């Protein structure tokens, strides 16, 4: 841990000197992890101030290790991408610093997405998930749902776009359930392929256990694709049950 802080100190020294050369006085870090640690150290070494953006939920798993309380106290202001993120910072910081916490939601350009044509009775019901193959994304829930749909004889297809450390295990789990052609792991996709994938889909599914405010969910909504998602973290700020 001391070695890492030595690296952060050297990075802070480099960026502080560069800012002094450029006559800059404010440094903004876009995450609550190492980047903002470097910014905080630089602000203590040089006559500059700093701010940061908190996305969550990763920062909230290790509040002490991420130095979140110290960062809120030292920062000029803190940008939170959701009300949920702001609430978690309020939990970890003194009331005197709450006025520094501002909510600035993430967004997308809706012009990049065309509302898909409604299919009255699709021969095969297409479900799409765009997510990393990681435990936090809850993709085992998706496979269990697929097994239930298959047992009911419903014609459907899951497409999972994304890669990650859990992909091999998830593919093994899918093989044991024997969904066959009803489940396809597409792997990583470039952003330019996402609109086409959404156009082919009847429902977008995101069964995550942990999220900030999912951009993939905004993209599905901008494409007019009905969405099913877990009611956790910042997701209820996008989807109101029975309304959106």
Secondary structure, 3 states (H helix, E strand, C coil): CHHHHHHHHHHHHHHHHHHHHHCCCEEEECCCCHHHHHHHHHHHHCCCEEEEEECCCHHHHCCCCCCHHHHHHHCCCEEECCHHHHHHHHHHCCHHHHHHEEECCCCCCHHHCCCCCCCCCCCCEEEEEECCCCHHHCHHHHHHHHHHHHHCCCCEEEEEECCCCCHHHHHHHHHHHCCHHHEEEEECCCHHHHHHHHHCCCEEEECCCCCCCCHHHHHHHHCCCEEEECCCCCHHHCCCCCCC
